[in-house]
Amino acid sequence: MDETDRKQRERHSLEGGQYPQSGKIMDSQDLSKGAKEKLPGVSDATEAQTEKQKERRAVIQATRELPLPLDGGTLAWIQCAAAFCIFFNTWGLLNSFGVFQSYYSLTLLRTSTSSQISWIGTIQSSFIMIGSVYSGPLYDQGYFRPLIATGCFMLVFGMFMTSLGTQYWQQVLSQGLFMGIGLGCLFMPCLGILASYFVKRRGLAMGIASSGSTIGGIVYPIIFSQLVGKLQFGWTTRVLAFIMLFLSILPVFGMKLRSKPLAVRKVFDTGFFGRIFFGHLADKVGSLNAFIAASGPCAALLFGWMGIHNEAGVIVFCLLYGFFSAGMITLPAMVIAVVLCPDMREYGVRLTMQLVPSGLGILIGNPIAGAILPSGWVQLQGFAAATVAACTLFAIAARVVKVGWVIGRKI
């Protein structure tokens, strides 16, 4: 044993360690064991950091392996057409509740107050947003097809059950709760599938799909009004259910998941053109910029509405507000996809965070409006204007946080 080896052994023994016999080579297990015994804190931190790096590399690799959006082609536009049918059966139906409320108040549920009847539509409407609480996580887990099939079934079956109802509680359960849960199964996955098939034309695709809500809001009230006097309520509602069943065929059999994620009849509605326009504008200037361009004029129009006192002014207001408000309906989902969701596999979770507060607003909005209305119509108009103005300010604040005060920046 040479002098150097002897000194090293003595020094190590003083430190409490065990030095191997001369000529014995330490294997990898000895080295690992010794390292952990001497520096446990450093070793644990190093292992934790290594694990995080491995997870990060796995996410990056998985993201690279995701199929690129098609931005066109037969399959992509089939998804757009199917989404149009879903918007027709969801938002189009919600926009038609006014004719149901009128019929219930005058005929079927005339013993119930208007406020009580409005809760049927309010419950139904709120689920289209709040439903993202359950549809978002299921979509992220890859259960897209079951969500679409379940939602379409609940919507059609609920409408058939509505046709059989004669009492208030029956309509609340069938039209309000059951159909509402079905609406919640459809809306969020519909937006997610469009976002996965389009990038450059995403705004246009969502504009075309969401125009189904406008057309449905025109067609369903006209059909109901024309048939209810001839066929009575039961068969009129069943006719609507059969139409919904027909429009459910393409979504159920035609929509395909690309990658597994982590009250008045309308004869003319400018919302149809607004949805197409703002969807296309979002592709050009950015979805958040386009949303601000829609919500800002909406707030100004609502404040101006307080000073309108003649029929011509009301007509002009309806045309302009219908056009600009279409952007506020179409674009939020696109803002989430483009601005706030760098990994599309998290789209369901991100969109849920936006839809749940919206659903709560729909749920409590009508009762709040009912409480304000006795104070005067102008006060109710002011409440609506202030709400949309606050929305615009929050959108501007989000843009400033993202890109600063640069005017021409696309976002």
PyMOL commands that set and color helices and strands:
alter all, ss='L'
color gray80, all
select helices_A, chain A and resi 3-14+28-38+40-65+74-89+91-94+97-108+114-130+132-140+144-164+168-197+202-247+249-254+271-285+287-305+311-330+332-338+344-375+377-403
alter helices_A, ss='H'
color red, helices_A
deselect
rebuild
show_as cartoon
